[in-house]
Amino acid sequence: MSGTSIQQIMTLTCAIIDDEPLAISLLESYVNKTPFLRLTAKFNSALEALPVLSAQPVELLFLDIQMPELSGMEFSRILEADTRIIFTTAFDQYAVDSYRVNALDYLLKPISYPDFLASANKALRWYELLRKPVSSEEKEESASIAERGGMESIFVKSEYKLLQIELRKILY
């Protein structure tokens, strides 16, 4: 196979925190169907998860919001900053708050596999962009932009996606 390269598929470690056993079972079955996800832990409460995830952080967390003792929203604020969160909840009133804690997505129960997969793919794209090697040409361009004192583009959230917009294309 000369001239072609096989792209290695990235695997994301993940955990599930939910106080409903049926929700955990469903999410676990979805994770097991998704080749780039590897479930490392599942918990019935955020308090149970706290010491484990502090010692062994995961890249992606499927997190219920309404739980006794420590809510998913409160837990998300004390998590490792590198952990991306996908909230899984039956309540839509927390959607706005979820973006304040940099959640990648917000899934409403009952969760279908297509919706789950779309969120998981969003997480995969996030980590692929994060780990993408920067070429020396891109580094020089970034340095040149920094020397000129500005950016060339910004990211804007729109319809649950991050869109990159070049500043020179903004009219007003």
Disulfide bonds with the S-S distance in Angstrom:
none
